[in-house]
């Protein structure tokens, strides 16, 4: 449209466009300190161009789109780095705490070699070992001296107390961290629910003109928070690019606006309980994905409450043996549905993976060839291994397999158990060579378990009688791994282990004890034997015990894959602490590097998505001047029209 009226129309459109641009700029400035906000821009232009006698003319500038300045690649990088930093930060905190549990003030991250100086580990096991051997060496020099005898007994009791305390602290750390893992998993499931809901809301309000920008900001914040807890795979939905699908280990968690599965964590105690059920003996401690419970909770036990309540009549169902176009025609009960077409699986009867409304692996169902009835599985069964986030970091630091370059709480506990067992065996062999347990030096309150039968990979142990066995007692014997404890007493002849047995065997030496090490209760300074003879000054026994300091023994260390090696008591203990110190150093270095990368990626994203005061202020002035200029154009056109009308009159 040409002429004054056409120009007036175009000027008014430009006035409105600049007004919208000023509003968007003001909104950007209002969110300058909001780290979750991605700045927006008004994209202006002519909606169409038409040919006129005087040439092509635009329809008038207007806001074509409100663009949210986000870089999908950088958003993905931030989420990925959040998983890495979350995992490493959790490991660093836990491993540093384990160092305190050992009582070693080592400055391990900077100098693992400092463990050779027991002054740097004044409250550690190494100092207690040195004091124990030193006290017996002093007693050997004066075996009849009562104060020296008392000092030897005190040193022995101190060593036993320190070993037992470290073991108990490690056990407490395991329990505490499992509780935190459970809490983190619950938070992750809540975030999955929120993300699914946001996907649905984004679809409703997404008008292609920035209408869903706030919701996209909220979802990105949820995704980053989720990533710090557990690493999931994020993909854009092919049909709706503004929606995200989430999966883990190939199993879908969120599909568009639907929460398909939830994450569960089976604690060590729960796994021991399930093992006693026989058919669930394969269920082990760790992470899994199971059916979504509409009530909003996930219980990682044998049965979830999903059932048929997740499905609706008319939902499409596909899977092995199910004809194309099959739908749900009825929900028969809490676990069974009726299909519109009969199953045709050439004689196959069993569980298959079902695709519901296009979402693969949504459910497991039991099908019968020729039947229209499908029974949905309530069994939680997708085992997963998270590779990032705090839950993965916590699990790795506490329950991961120890190696020569990575020490875990479980590995530490196994090594402390081996150290105690070796010390007890060697001292008792010297102190009581006849083997009469009632006169041993270290005499724990053992419960001898006859008829002990274990099966490789199982936690169940069958014995003749479980009298005296209680939760938390240490278990030793053929096929029992170091550090194994009683997780649950099932009945008069069965109990479960905290860790599965390593071999199939019957053990005649199976025993359970409350403490790792304990000095015989009736030993006193006057009854402590220094030699098998009664001659004054005889010191054969205490001299041999003191000489254990320099003797080498065979160990089966978890950090060397169970391979046998020889070392002295002090060297073995230093190896334990050095392995932990080196682990802390390695994790700390990786954590610091991950923090640097995460900060760099966030800064790079902020350069695109973040609000700049200088830039927004300049834009505000620019749009203000443009608004004033267009207002001036309208004023001039108004004056011209007024003059024109006056001339006509």
DRENDRENLUM-530506 format. One record per residue (C-alpha): residue number from 0; y, x, z. Coordinates in steps of 0.5 Angstrom, whole numbers. Layout:
DRENDRENLUM-530506
REC  resi      Y      X      Z
REC   NUM      Y      X      Z
...
end
This chain:
DRENDRENLUM-530506
REC  resi      Y      X      Z
REC     0      0      0      0
REC     1      7      3     -2
REC     2     14      2      0
REC     3     17      1      6
REC     4     12     -4      9
REC     5      6      1      7
REC     6     10      7     10
REC     7     11      3     16
REC     8      4      1     17
REC     9      2      8     16
REC    10      7     10     21
REC    11      5      5     26
REC    12     -3      8     25
REC    13     -1     15     26
REC    14      3     13     33
REC    15     -3      9     35
REC    16     -7     15     33
REC    17     -3     20     37
REC    18     -3     16     43
REC    19    -10     16     43
REC    20    -10     23     43
REC    21     -5     24     48
REC    22    -10     20     53
REC    23    -16     24     51
REC    24    -12     30     53
REC    25    -10     27     59
REC    26    -17     26     61
REC    27    -19     33     59
REC    28    -13     36     64
REC    29    -16     31     69
REC    30    -23     34     69
REC    31    -20     41     69
REC    32    -24     43     75
REC    33    -30     39     74
REC    34    -36     44     72
REC    35    -40     38     69
REC    36    -35     35     64
REC    37    -35     37     57
REC    38    -28     37     53
REC    39    -27     32     48
REC    40    -23     32     42
REC    41    -20     26     37
REC    42    -22     27     30
REC    43    -16     24     26
REC    44    -16     23     18
REC    45    -16     17     13
REC    46    -21     12     13
REC    47    -21     11      6
REC    48    -16     13      0
REC    49    -14      8     -6
REC    50    -11      9    -13
REC    51     -4      7    -14
REC    52      1      7    -19
REC    53      4     12    -16
REC    54     -2     16    -15
REC    55     -8     16     -9
REC    56     -5     14     -2
REC    57     -9     14      4
REC    58    -10      8      9
REC    59     -6     12     14
REC    60     -9     17     19
REC    61    -13     14     25
REC    62    -18     17     30
REC    63    -24     17     26
REC    64    -28     20     32
REC    65    -28     22     39
REC    66    -32     28     39
REC    67    -35     32     45
REC    68    -35     39     45
REC    69    -42     41     46
REC    70    -47     46     43
REC    71    -54     44     44
REC    72    -56     51     43
REC    73    -52     54     49
REC    74    -54     48     53
REC    75    -61     49     52
REC    76    -60     56     54
REC    77    -56     54     61
REC    78    -62     50     62
REC    79    -67     55     61
REC    80    -64     60     65
REC    81    -63     55     71
REC    82    -71     55     71
REC    83    -71     63     71
REC    84    -66     64     76
REC    85    -69     58     81
REC    86    -76     61     80
REC    87    -73     68     82
REC    88    -69     66     87
REC    89    -74     63     91
REC    90    -79     69     90
REC    91    -74     73     93
REC    92    -72     69     99
REC    93    -79     68    101
REC    94    -81     75    100
REC    95    -76     78    104
REC    96    -78     73    109
REC    97    -85     76    109
REC    98    -82     83    110
REC    99    -79     80    117
REC   100    -86     77    118
REC   101    -89     84    118
REC   102    -84     87    123
REC   103    -82     92    118
REC   104    -74     94    117
REC   105    -76     98    111
REC   106    -70     97    107
REC   107    -75     96    102
REC   108    -71     94     96
REC   109    -68    101     96
REC   110    -73    106     98
REC   111    -80    103     99
REC   112    -82    111    101
REC   113    -79    110    108
REC   114    -85    106    110
REC   115    -88    113    112
REC   116    -82    113    118
REC   117    -85    109    123
REC   118    -78    109    126
REC   119    -76    105    120
REC   120    -81    100    122
REC   121    -80    100    130
REC   122    -83     93    131
REC   123    -89     93    125
REC   124    -96     94    125
REC   125    -95    101    123
REC   126    -92    103    130
REC   127    -97     99    134
REC   128   -103    103    130
REC   129    -99    110    132
REC   130    -98    108    139
REC   131   -106    106    140
REC   132   -109    112    137
REC   133   -103    116    141
REC   134   -105    113    147
REC   135   -113    114    146
REC   136   -111    122    145
REC   137   -107    122    151
REC   138   -113    119    155
REC   139   -118    124    152
REC   140   -114    130    155
REC   141   -114    126    162
REC   142   -120    121    162
REC   143   -120    120    169
REC   144   -112    119    169
REC   145   -111    111    171
REC   146   -104    111    168
REC   147   -107    114    162
REC   148   -112    108    162
REC   149   -107    103    163
REC   150   -103    105    157
REC   151   -109    105    153
REC   152   -111     98    154
REC   153   -103     96    154
REC   154   -103     99    147
REC   155   -109     96    144
REC   156   -107     89    147
REC   157   -100     90    143
REC   158   -104     92    137
REC   159   -108     86    137
REC   160   -102     81    139
REC   161    -98     84    133
REC   162   -104     83    128
REC   163   -105     76    131
REC   164    -98     74    131
REC   165    -97     77    124
REC   166   -103     73    121
REC   167   -100     66    125
REC   168    -93     67    122
REC   169    -96     68    115
REC   170   -100     62    116
REC   171    -94     58    118
REC   172    -90     61    112
REC   173    -95     58    108
REC   174    -95     51    111
REC   175    -87     51    111
REC   176    -87     53    104
REC   177    -92     48    102
REC   178    -87     42    105
REC   179    -81     45    101
REC   180    -85     45     95
REC   181    -87     37     96
REC   182    -80     36     97
REC   183    -78     39     91
REC   184    -83     36     87
REC   185    -80     29     90
REC   186    -73     31     88
REC   187    -76     33     81
REC   188    -79     26     80
REC   189    -73     23     82
REC   190    -69     27     77
REC   191    -74     25     72
REC   192    -73     17     73
REC   193    -65     18     73
REC   194    -66     22     66
REC   195    -70     16     63
REC   196    -65     11     65
REC   197    -59     15     63
REC   198    -63     16     56
REC   199    -63      8     56
REC   200    -56      7     58
REC   201    -54     12     52
REC   202    -58      8     47
REC   203    -54      2     49
REC   204    -47      5     49
REC   205    -47     10     44
REC   206    -43      8     38
REC   207    -42     14     35
REC   208    -35     15     37
REC   209    -36     18     44
REC   210    -38     12     48
REC   211    -43     15     51
REC   212    -40     22     53
REC   213    -40     21     60
REC   214    -47     19     60
REC   215    -49     25     56
REC   216    -45     29     61
REC   217    -49     26     67
REC   218    -55     27     64
REC   219    -54     35     62
REC   220    -52     36     70
REC   221    -59     32     72
REC   222    -63     37     67
REC   223    -60     43     69
REC   224    -61     41     77
REC   225    -68     39     74
REC   226    -69     46     71
REC   227    -68     49     78
REC   228    -73     46     81
REC   229    -79     46     75
REC   230    -79     48     68
REC   231    -80     43     63
REC   232    -80     43     55
REC   233    -74     39     52
REC   234    -74     36     45
REC   235    -69     31     42
REC   236    -72     25     40
REC   237    -73     24     32
REC   238    -70     17     32
REC   239    -64     18     37
REC   240    -62     25     37
REC   241    -57     23     43
REC   242    -64     22     47
REC   243    -68     27     50
REC   244    -76     27     51
REC   245    -79     31     57
REC   246    -86     34     57
REC   247    -89     40     61
REC   248    -96     43     59
REC   249    -96     39     53
REC   250    -96     32     57
REC   251    -90     28     56
REC   252    -86     26     62
REC   253    -80     22     59
REC   254    -80     19     52
REC   255    -74     16     50
REC   256    -72     11     56
REC   257    -79     11     59
REC   258    -82     15     65
REC   259    -89     16     63
REC   260    -92     21     68
REC   261    -90     24     74
REC   262    -91     31     77
REC   263    -95     31     84
REC   264    -97     37     88
REC   265   -104     37     92
REC   266   -103     41     98
REC   267   -108     46    101
REC   268   -110     41    106
REC   269   -110     35    102
REC   270   -115     39     97
REC   271   -120     41    103
REC   272   -120     34    104
REC   273   -122     32     97
REC   274   -127     37     97
REC   275   -131     33    102
REC   276   -131     27     97
REC   277   -137     31     93
REC   278   -134     28     86
REC   279   -127     31     87
REC   280   -130     38     89
REC   281   -126     40     83
REC   282   -120     38     85
REC   283   -116     44     88
REC   284   -109     46     91
REC   285   -104     46     86
REC   286    -99     42     81
REC   287   -101     36     77
REC   288    -99     30     72
REC   289   -101     23     74
REC   290   -100     16     72
REC   291    -93     13     74
REC   292    -93      9     80
REC   293    -88      3     78
REC   294    -86      3     86
REC   295    -83     10     85
REC   296    -88     14     89
REC   297    -93     19     87
REC   298    -99     20     91
REC   299   -103     26     89
REC   300   -110     23     91
REC   301   -116     21     88
REC   302   -112     14     86
REC   303   -105     12     84
REC   304   -103      5     84
REC   305   -101      5     76
REC   306   -107      1     74
REC   307   -105     -5     68
REC   308    -98     -6     72
REC   309    -95     -1     67
REC   310    -97     -5     61
REC   311    -94    -11     58
REC   312    -97    -16     53
REC   313    -96    -14     46
REC   314    -95     -7     47
REC   315    -99     -3     42
REC   316   -105      1     44
REC   317   -108      7     39
REC   318   -113     12     41
REC   319   -120     14     39
REC   320   -124      8     36
REC   321   -118      3     37
REC   322   -117      0     30
REC   323   -110      1     27
REC   324   -105     -5     29
REC   325   -108     -6     36
REC   326   -104    -10     41
REC   327   -105    -12     49
REC   328   -107    -19     49
REC   329   -108    -20     56
REC   330   -108    -16     63
REC   331   -115    -18     66
REC   332   -114    -15     73
REC   333   -110     -9     76
REC   334   -114     -4     72
REC   335   -117     -8     66
REC   336   -113    -10     59
REC   337   -116    -14     53
REC   338   -114    -12     46
REC   339   -113    -16     40
REC   340   -118    -12     36
REC   341   -125     -9     38
REC   342   -127     -2     39
REC   343   -130      1     34
REC   344   -132      8     36
REC   345   -139      9     33
REC   346   -143      8     39
REC   347   -138     12     44
REC   348   -137     10     51
REC   349   -133     14     55
REC   350   -125     16     57
REC   351   -120     17     51
REC   352   -113     19     51
REC   353   -109     12     49
REC   354   -102     12     46
REC   355    -98      6     48
REC   356    -92      4     44
REC   357    -92     11     40
REC   358    -92     15     47
REC   359    -98     20     46
REC   360   -102     21     52
REC   361    -99     15     56
REC   362   -106     13     59
REC   363   -113     15     60
REC   364   -118      9     58
REC   365   -125      7     59
REC   366   -128      4     52
REC   367   -134      1     50
REC   368   -136      1     43
REC   369   -135     -7     40
REC   370   -131     -9     46
REC   371   -124    -11     47
REC   372   -124    -10     54
REC   373   -121     -3     56
REC   374   -121      0     63
REC   375   -115      4     65
REC   376   -116     10     69
REC   377   -113     11     76
REC   378   -115     18     76
REC   379   -110     23     77
REC   380   -112     29     72
REC   381   -107     33     68
REC   382   -107     40     72
REC   383   -101     44     70
REC   384    -98     51     72
REC   385    -91     51     72
REC   386    -88     57     69
REC   387    -81     56     72
REC   388    -76     53     77
REC   389    -76     54     85
REC   390    -83     50     86
REC   391    -86     55     81
REC   392    -83     61     85
REC   393    -85     59     92
REC   394    -92     58     89
REC   395    -93     64     86
REC   396    -90     68     92
REC   397    -94     64     97
REC   398   -101     63     94
REC   399   -101     67     87
REC   400   -106     72     86
REC   401   -104     79     89
REC   402   -104     85     84
REC   403   -102     92     85
REC   404    -95     90     83
REC   405    -94     83     86
REC   406    -96     82     93
REC   407    -96     75     96
REC   408    -97     72    103
REC   409   -104     70    101
REC   410   -105     77     99
REC   411   -102     80    105
REC   412   -106     75    110
REC   413   -112     78    107
REC   414   -110     85    108
REC   415   -108     84    115
REC   416   -115     81    116
REC   417   -119     87    113
REC   418   -115     91    117
REC   419   -117     88    123
REC   420   -124     87    121
REC   421   -125     94    120
REC   422   -121     97    126
REC   423   -125     92    130
REC   424   -132     94    127
REC   425   -130    102    128
REC   426   -128    102    135
REC   427   -134     97    137
REC   428   -139    102    134
REC   429   -136    108    138
REC   430   -135    104    144
REC   431   -141    100    144
REC   432   -146    104    140
REC   433   -152    100    142
REC   434   -149     93    139
REC   435   -149     89    145
REC   436   -143     84    144
REC   437   -142     83    151
REC   438   -139     90    152
REC   439   -135     91    146
REC   440   -128     93    146
REC   441   -125     88    142
REC   442   -129     82    143
REC   443   -126     76    140
REC   444   -129     69    142
REC   445   -133     68    136
REC   446   -137     62    134
REC   447   -144     64    131
REC   448   -146     60    125
REC   449   -153     60    123
REC   450   -155     57    117
REC   451   -149     58    113
REC   452   -149     56    106
REC   453   -143     57    101
REC   454   -143     55     94
REC   455   -138     59     89
REC   456   -132     55     87
REC   457   -133     50     93
REC   458   -129     49    100
REC   459   -135     46    103
REC   460   -139     50    108
REC   461   -146     47    111
REC   462   -148     50    117
REC   463   -153     48    123
REC   464   -148     46    128
REC   465   -140     46    128
REC   466   -140     46    135
REC   467   -134     50    137
REC   468   -131     50    130
REC   469   -124     48    130
REC   470   -118     48    124
REC   471   -115     54    123
REC   472   -120     59    126
REC   473   -122     65    121
REC   474   -128     65    117
REC   475   -132     71    115
REC   476   -139     72    112
REC   477   -142     73    105
REC   478   -139     69    100
REC   479   -132     68    104
REC   480   -126     71    102
REC   481   -121     75    106
REC   482   -116     71    110
REC   483   -120     64    109
REC   484   -119     59    115
REC   485   -122     53    117
REC   486   -118     47    113
REC   487   -122     41    116
REC   488   -128     40    120
REC   489   -132     34    117
REC   490   -138     33    121
REC   491   -143     36    126
REC   492   -146     41    120
REC   493   -140     41    115
REC   494   -133     44    115
REC   495   -128     46    109
REC   496   -125     53    107
REC   497   -117     54    106
REC   498   -120     58    100
REC   499   -126     57     95
REC   500   -132     61     97
REC   501   -133     67     92
REC   502   -140     67     91
REC   503   -147     62     92
REC   504   -150     65     98
REC   505   -153     63    105
REC   506   -150     68    110
REC   507   -154     70    117
REC   508   -147     73    119
REC   509   -143     67    118
REC   510   -138     67    124
REC   511   -131     63    126
REC   512   -126     66    130
REC   513   -119     64    133
REC   514   -116     71    133
REC   515   -116     77    128
REC   516   -117     82    134
REC   517   -117     81    142
REC   518   -119     86    147
REC   519   -125     84    152
REC   520   -122     80    157
REC   521   -125     84    163
REC   522   -123     91    161
REC   523   -119     94    166
REC   524   -116    101    168
REC   525   -122    102    172
REC   526   -127     99    168
REC   527   -125    102    161
REC   528   -131    107    159
REC   529   -128    114    157
REC   530   -135    117    155
REC   531   -143    115    155
REC   532   -144    120    161
REC   533   -141    120    168
REC   534   -139    127    169
REC   535   -132    128    171
REC   536   -127    129    165
REC   537   -132    126    160
REC   538   -128    124    154
REC   539   -133    123    148
REC   540   -132    115    147
REC   541   -124    116    147
REC   542   -124    122    143
REC   543   -128    119    138
REC   544   -123    113    138
REC   545   -117    117    137
REC   546   -120    121    131
REC   547   -121    114    128
REC   548   -113    116    126
REC   549   -115    121    121
REC   550   -122    118    118
REC   551   -122    115    112
REC   552   -126    108    110
REC   553   -128    104    104
REC   554   -123     98    103
REC   555   -124     92     98
REC   556   -116     91     97
REC   557   -114     84     93
REC   558   -108     88     90
REC   559   -114     92     86
REC   560   -118     87     84
REC   561   -123     88     89
REC   562   -124     95     87
REC   563   -127     99     93
REC   564   -122    105     95
REC   565   -122    110    101
REC   566   -116    111    106
REC   567   -114    112    113
REC   568   -112    106    117
REC   569   -105    108    117
REC   570   -105    109    110
REC   571   -108    103    108
REC   572   -102     99    113
REC   573    -97    103    109
REC   574   -100    101    102
REC   575    -99     94    104
REC   576    -92     95    106
REC   577    -91     99    100
REC   578    -94     94     96
REC   579    -89     88     99
REC   580    -83     93     98
REC   581    -84     94     91
REC   582    -85     87     90
REC   583    -79     85     93
REC   584    -75     91     89
REC   585    -78     88     82
REC   586    -76     81     84
REC   587    -69     83     86
REC   588    -68     87     80
REC   589    -70     81     76
REC   590    -66     76     80
REC   591    -60     80     79
REC   592    -61     81     72
REC   593    -62     73     71
REC   594    -56     72     75
REC   595    -52     76     70
REC   596    -55     73     64
REC   597    -54     66     67
REC   598    -47     67     68
REC   599    -46     70     61
REC   600    -49     64     58
REC   601    -45     59     62
REC   602    -38     63     61
REC   603    -40     63     53
REC   604    -41     55     54
REC   605    -35     54     58
REC   606    -31     57     52
REC   607    -33     52     48
REC   608    -34     46     53
REC   609    -30     48     58
REC   610    -23     45     59
REC   611    -17     50     58
REC   612    -10     49     61
REC   613     -6     53     56
REC   614    -10     50     50
REC   615     -9     42     53
REC   616     -2     43     55
REC   617     -1     46     48
REC   618     -4     40     45
REC   619     -1     35     49
REC   620      6     38     47
REC   621      4     38     40
REC   622      1     30     40
REC   623      8     28     44
REC   624     12     31     39
REC   625      8     28     33
REC   626      8     21     37
REC   627     16     22     37
REC   628     16     24     30
REC   629     12     18     28
REC   630     17     14     33
REC   631     23     16     29
REC   632     20     15     22
REC   633     19      7     25
REC   634     26      7     27
REC   635     29     10     21
REC   636     24      5     17
REC   637     27     -1     21
REC   638     34      1     20
REC   639     33      2     12
REC   640     30     -5     13
REC   641     36     -8     17
REC   642     40     -5     11
REC   643     36     -8      6
REC   644     36    -15      9
REC   645     44    -15     10
REC   646     45    -13      3
REC   647     41    -19      1
REC   648     45    -23      5
end
